[in-house]
Amino acid sequence: MKAHPVESRPMAVQRQFTAEWEVRADDGGPYKYSGEQCTYCGSVRPEDLEKLLAAEGVDIHLADMKYGWPHKFYIEAPNECAGEDREYGSRSERGADGNIVRTPMRGPAGKTQQLKFYTEHMHDLGDEDFTRIAAVIRDKTGIDLQREPGDKIKWRRTARKT
């Protein structure tokens, strides 16, 4: 596949938030991920992305390019509560007394879940971590991310290796 260089530009014009990370509580819903996620955007940590992509059966796909650059990737990963009886939705009806009655819908949780990684979080990394994780992203997706002076990130399409 031929590489298509793209003009260098920052991945985001101005950072709108400071990344804070937390493990989200298990809410009993159909998906469970015990890694940390950004409290602002829900992204997995860059370091966790690297670990996820090293696992068997995990895949990563580029989201749309609505901003003109690769701003988000979706990760198809194992669901930590696969097969468990979980609530996946509900039905609401008006009861005989006029009040709304919520009835949970339950069933076995699916085998996989979709996580997300926002490339904005590449700015959070030191140079060594950036280089290592950018190589994993390049090998899995064909998107080559490179850091430039001024914390700008340049990208181009290359051939996928795996």
PyMOL commands that set and color helices and strands:
alter all, ss='L'
color gray80, all
select helices_A, chain A and resi 46-54+119-124+127-141
alter helices_A, ss='H'
color red, helices_A
select strands_A, chain A and resi 4-5+21-23+36-38+59-62+72-78+85-94+100-108+112-118+143-148+152-157
alter strands_A, ss='S'
color yellow, strands_A
deselect
rebuild
show_as cartoon
